[in-house]
Amino acid sequence: MSEEKLTLKEMCEAFEVTPRTLRYYEYIELLIPEKIGKKRLYGNKEKALLTLIKRGRRFGFSLEEIRQWLAMYNRDNQNQTQIEAWINMANNQTIELEERKSEIQKAIDDIKNLRVDAERELRALLKK
């Protein structure tokens, strides 16, 4: 059974990324598509890697941190030190995301309170 390969355009549509993004990931060697002339073809490995890259970006990791994370998926290079480093990265990122979540919640609470105050002022103006 042959694997279905996607063109650059199909890959962009399937993963909701821009061609520039894919080319950049190729430039920094996160993705290495097959090339036939100027045509790029993305197979299952590249699809899986892009899924992981997007997940890492959603988690807030830098591309260099994602590179380290992807190294874990290369089973030939996996070792205890890498796994421990990944756990440490994940713990640190979780703390950062929790702090951002707290700041966002404070902002939401503040804007809701300001809206309530503004509504109260508006009702008072309308009564005059």
Secondary structure, 3 states (H helix, E strand, C coil): CCCCCEEHHHHHHHHCCCHHHHHHHHHCCCCCCEEECCEEEECHHHHHHHHHHHHHHHHCCCHHHHHHHHHCCCHHHCCHHHHHHHHHHHHHHHHHHHHHHHHHHHHHHHHHHHHHHHHHHHHHHHHC
